[in-house]
Each structure stands twice: as structure tokens, then as C-alpha cells.
Amino acid sequence: MFLSLSPPSNSLLHSCPRFSRLRFPSPILHISPKSKTQTITAAVTTAGSSQSPQSTDDALSSTSSSFRTRPTHEVNVLVVGSTGYIGRFVVKELCRRGFNVIAVSRERSGIRGRNGRDEALCELAGATVCFSDVTDADALHRSLESLDLPVDAVVCCLASRTGGIRDSWKIDYEASRNSLAAGRRRGASHFVLLSAICVQKPLLEFQRAKLKFEAELAEAAAADAGFSYSIVRPTAFFKSLGGQVETVKAGKPYVMFGDGRMCACKPISEEDLAGFIADCVMDDEKCGRILPVGGPGKAVTPLEQGELLFRVLGREPRFVKVPIGVMDFVIGVLEFLARMFPVMADTAEFGRIGRYYAAESMLFLDPATGEYSAEKTPSYGKDTLEEFFERVIREGMAGQELGEQGIL
Ligand SMILES: NC(=O)c1ccc[n+]([C@@H]2O[C@H](COP(=O)([O-])OP(=O)(O)OC[C@H]3O[C@@H](n4cnc5c(N)ncnc54)[C@H](OP(=O)(O)O)[C@@H]3O)[C@@H](O)[C@H]2O)c1
């Protein structure tokens, strides 16, 4: 999660379903009976799956870390958060590698629920799509049960779309926990969690929620030798750094806090991060580990990001430097208001999120020195920020939108 230093307008705080032949033990389309509590229909559909997920009885009993000895086409991976910025690419990458992917989606997914079933099926082509509700443990379990497929590994890319306080606990903690429980009931012996590097210095509610779940994951592995996890803590995503491309292209200056050198990150593309996450499914070396990861190249400060953007545009750099104290003042006001009007608690939290990303580096925080270290932040992948800027200048920010508050 990251604050985009988006243009002033955004404030400084800122198909076609491929119904090819479906191959799994149950009928093509399951509609599970509605229970008293279940308002969302649990249904499963395979969108252009090229693999036949390993079927139930033999597989439920055989699932253990031994799944790594099998070829990918005999490994079933459950992906939750499959419709998010990273989740979509994780599904695509796992399918490309030949895994049988079971992707959980809401009936309406995407930012502000703009996608219906058909769009989800199209986006998740190649996976078996399970329409369910990760916030309801029983509903999720029933949906997966009705699918009648075992699960070898779970990949969790869930995240609150707002970063609000309650929503963070509901998704980053509870829904992730529901997914762990549901996956394990289907036999999963490995859990890959997409977390965030910023949890190293937890000052925000979503970070605390993520850390609590990380700790429970580690406890689960400590209690059961047959269960393992990989916790992936990436630095900034490209989308988080793209917020000013279009405004700068339109002739406006690049806005940054302080002298633009207060923080740095090693941004990583969706494809590269999806590749790293997919590696975590089969790679024994990545088990039981917390894995910070950034993209290729050196760490970049906001000043360097701005300079790069102007260079790519072939323009003279123009910057607006906003003192960080402005943000502190705004947060002070928001926190004061939130004390009087609890409904403003999330607004104050969004202010704190903005402040955090304006000042904290998204790099490995070296416990030995207490300093962020670019050198100790592992690099992975090949996509560069320069290529990303070039693409956004050419094609716009479609697919790179920030979440519902425009900050995460
Ligand atoms: N942005 C960054 O620079 C950055 C950097 C490092 C780490 N991260 C971390 O990466 C993770 C994923 O980020 P992302 O950008 O891929 O997230 P995202 O695009 O916001 O996707 C979130 C996923 O969670 C699902 N979800 C959210 N609320 C839900 C609900 N109430 N019920 C069911 N599903 C729900 C979404 O489903 P719908 O599509 O149905 O909404 C979506 O699949 C986060 O944990 C984030 O902290 C981000």
C-alpha cells in the first residue's frame, strides 16, 4: 500500500467469458443452496481452464508439502484476492505455469464493484472461478466444499480496498484468516501471503491487522510440521508511483514532500511480483520465511521519480515542494475532528496513511542499524519504472488505478 503523490486535484492527502469445456468432478455450474445466513450465491465456474484440477478423495488425503514433488498440472492452488491489482496477475502467472487455479471472486469485484460475473470470468480466464464471500467463513467453506476440489496451497492477495480501520481488520486480518481456515480444511499445506514491507514499522491500522495475521500464520506452522507459509513483503507497486504521470504530461509540475529525498523505494511491477509469488508455491527455500522484495535497479526517491518522469517526457523538470508540516497540520485537524465525530476516524486514518508514505521508505528496515537499507532490499524481476512511465504516457493509467480512497 502506498500513497500516490497525486496531483492537486486528487488532494495531497490523498470479456467475454471463455466458457470452454469445464473439467472437474461436479457439474458445470454449481448453485449451492442458500442458507439462512448466506446472501451471496456460492457458485463455481471454470473460465477457459486448460487443466483438470486434481479431484477430491485421493487428493484430499494426499495433500501435504509433498505436492512440490508433483508436476504443476497436478497441484491445486486457491487464490483469494484474485480480482485485485496483484491477484489478477498472480492468477495469470499460476495458470501460465500450468497450476490448477481456483480463484475466489465476489459477485461484484474490482474497484467499487464495477465488474460483474462475466468480467471476473474473463479476467480470471484459465482458472476455476469460485464466486463466494471471503468475509464469511462458513460461506467460503461451503463454496469450496461444493466445488469438491482439494487445495494444495493458498495464495492470499486480499487487502482492504479503502485502508479504513474496520475494513482493514475485516479483510487484511479476518478474511485472510477465513481463507487460511477454508484452505486448510480442503487440505492446503502451504499458504503464501501477500503482505507489505511497511509492516516493519507498524503505525497504521492495516499494518497491525496484517501483522496479526502474519503472526497467526507463523503459529499455525509452528504447531503443525506439515504446514508451511511464505510471507511476501513487497516494496511499492508501480501503480503507487504513477499518480502524477498524466498531470505532469498535461503540463503541471511534479508535487513532492520536503526536498523529495525523505523516502525511497524499489518499485516492482505486477507481473514481476506475480512471478515471485508464484515461485513461493513450489520453492522449498521460500518456506517459513518473510520475504521482502523490490523490483530491479536502484532505490528511487520521489525527486528521482519526478526527474525520471520529466526526462521520459523530454521536458524541463518543474517541482512543487510541499513542507511535510502541512500534512502534520492537516492530520492534527482530522484527528481532533475524529475525536469529536467518530465517523471521521477513517478520514484521519487516511491522513496518517498519506503522511506515512510521504516520509517512510519502502525498503528493508535493518534491525541492526534501525535504518532503511536499499542494498539489503532484494531485487526481483526485470520491469523498470522508466518502462512503466513510458507505457502510462502512451496508454494512460487504465488498470493502474488506486483503491477506493485514491491512496492505496
Ligand atoms: N500499493 C502498493 O504500493 C503496495 C506495496 C506493497 C504491498 N502492498 C500490499 O499488496 C496487497 C494487495 O494489494 P493490491 O493493490 O493488489 O490490492 P487491491 O487491488 O485493492 O485488491 C484487493 C483484493 O482484496 C479483495 N477484497 C477487498 N475487500 C473485500 C471484501 N470486502 N470482500 C471480498 N474481497 C475483498 C478485492 O476484491 P474485489 O475485487 O471484489 O474488491 C481484491 O481482490 C495489499 O496487502 C497491500 O498492502 C501494496
The ligand as an SDF file (V2000), in Angstrom:
LIG
                    3D

 48 52  0  0  0  0  0  0  0  0999 V2000
    0.1610   -0.4300   -3.2990 N   0  0  0  0  0  0  0  0  0  0  0  0
    1.4180   -0.6980   -3.0030 C   0  0  0  0  0  0  0  0  0  0  0  0
    2.3440    0.0010   -3.4270 O   0  0  0  0  0  0  0  0  0  0  0  0
    1.7370   -1.8830   -2.1340 C   0  0  0  0  0  0  0  0  0  0  0  0
    3.0530   -2.1160   -1.8100 C   0  0  0  0  0  0  0  0  0  0  0  0
    3.3810   -3.2430   -1.0480 C   0  0  0  0  0  0  0  0  0  0  0  0
    2.3970   -4.1060   -0.6280 C   0  0  0  0  0  0  0  0  0  0  0  0
    1.1090   -3.8520   -0.9430 N   0  0  0  0  0  0  0  0  0  0  0  0
    0.1100   -4.8420   -0.4580 C   0  0  0  0  0  0  0  0  0  0  0  0
   -0.3470   -5.6650   -1.5210 O   0  0  0  0  0  0  0  0  0  0  0  0
   -1.6100   -6.2060   -1.1960 C   0  0  0  0  0  0  0  0  0  0  0  0
   -2.5420   -6.2580   -2.3960 C   0  0  0  0  0  0  0  0  0  0  0  0
   -2.6310   -5.0040   -2.9770 O   0  0  0  0  0  0  0  0  0  0  0  0
   -3.4970   -4.7630   -4.2990 P   0  0  0  0  0  0  0  0  0  0  0  0
   -3.1620   -3.3970   -4.7510 O   0  0  0  0  0  0  0  0  0  0  0  0
   -3.3870   -5.9140   -5.2410 O   0  0  0  0  0  0  0  0  0  0  0  0
   -4.9650   -4.7600   -3.6440 O   0  0  0  0  0  0  0  0  0  0  0  0
   -6.3370   -4.4600   -4.3690 P   0  0  0  0  0  0  0  0  0  0  0  0
   -6.1510   -4.1890   -5.8090 O   0  0  0  0  0  0  0  0  0  0  0  0
   -7.0300   -3.4340   -3.5530 O   0  0  0  0  0  0  0  0  0  0  0  0
   -7.1010   -5.8700   -4.2630 O   0  0  0  0  0  0  0  0  0  0  0  0
   -7.6760   -6.2780   -3.0700 C   0  0  0  0  0  0  0  0  0  0  0  0
   -8.2970   -7.6390   -3.2300 C   0  0  0  0  0  0  0  0  0  0  0  0
   -8.9700   -7.9480   -1.9950 O   0  0  0  0  0  0  0  0  0  0  0  0
  -10.3560   -8.1550   -2.2660 C   0  0  0  0  0  0  0  0  0  0  0  0
  -11.2500   -7.5900   -1.2740 N   0  0  0  0  0  0  0  0  0  0  0  0
  -11.1750   -6.3520   -0.6920 C   0  0  0  0  0  0  0  0  0  0  0  0
  -12.2300   -6.1680    0.1100 N   0  0  0  0  0  0  0  0  0  0  0  0
  -13.0020   -7.2870    0.0240 C   0  0  0  0  0  0  0  0  0  0  0  0
  -14.2180   -7.6930    0.6000 C   0  0  0  0  0  0  0  0  0  0  0  0
  -14.9050   -6.9030    1.4700 N   0  0  0  0  0  0  0  0  0  0  0  0
  -14.7270   -8.8810    0.2830 N   0  0  0  0  0  0  0  0  0  0  0  0
  -14.0680   -9.6830   -0.5800 C   0  0  0  0  0  0  0  0  0  0  0  0
  -12.8950   -9.3730   -1.1730 N   0  0  0  0  0  0  0  0  0  0  0  0
  -12.3740   -8.1870   -0.8680 C   0  0  0  0  0  0  0  0  0  0  0  0
  -10.6250   -7.4250   -3.5680 C   0  0  0  0  0  0  0  0  0  0  0  0
  -11.7750   -7.9850   -4.1580 O   0  0  0  0  0  0  0  0  0  0  0  0
  -12.7630   -7.0880   -5.0840 P   0  0  0  0  0  0  0  0  0  0  0  0
  -12.0930   -7.0200   -6.4210 O   0  0  0  0  0  0  0  0  0  0  0  0
  -14.0100   -7.8640   -5.0640 O   0  0  0  0  0  0  0  0  0  0  0  0
  -12.8790   -5.7330   -4.4360 O   0  0  0  0  0  0  0  0  0  0  0  0
   -9.3550   -7.6830   -4.3350 C   0  0  0  0  0  0  0  0  0  0  0  0
   -9.3770   -8.9500   -4.9150 O   0  0  0  0  0  0  0  0  0  0  0  0
   -2.1050   -5.3810   -0.0390 C   0  0  0  0  0  0  0  0  0  0  0  0
   -1.9930   -6.1850    1.1050 O   0  0  0  0  0  0  0  0  0  0  0  0
   -1.1400   -4.2350    0.0610 C   0  0  0  0  0  0  0  0  0  0  0  0
   -0.9550   -3.8060    1.3880 O   0  0  0  0  0  0  0  0  0  0  0  0
    0.7550   -2.7780   -1.6940 C   0  0  0  0  0  0  0  0  0  0  0  0
  1  2  1  0
  2  3  2  0
  2  4  1  0
  4  5  1  0
  4 48  2  0
  5  6  2  0
  6  7  1  0
  7  8  2  0
  8  9  1  0
  8 48  1  0
  9 10  1  0
  9 46  1  0
 10 11  1  0
 11 12  1  0
 11 44  1  0
 12 13  1  0
 13 14  1  0
 14 15  2  0
 14 16  1  0
 14 17  1  0
 17 18  1  0
 18 19  2  0
 18 20  1  0
 18 21  1  0
 21 22  1  0
 22 23  1  0
 23 24  1  0
 23 42  1  0
 24 25  1  0
 25 26  1  0
 25 36  1  0
 26 27  1  0
 26 35  1  0
 27 28  2  0
 28 29  1  0
 29 30  1  0
 29 35  2  0
 30 31  1  0
 30 32  2  0
 32 33  1  0
 33 34  2  0
 34 35  1  0
 36 37  1  0
 36 42  1  0
 37 38  1  0
 38 39  2  0
 38 40  1  0
 38 41  1  0
 42 43  1  0
 44 45  1  0
 44 46  1  0
 46 47  1  0
M  CHG  2   8   1  16  -1
M  END
$$$$
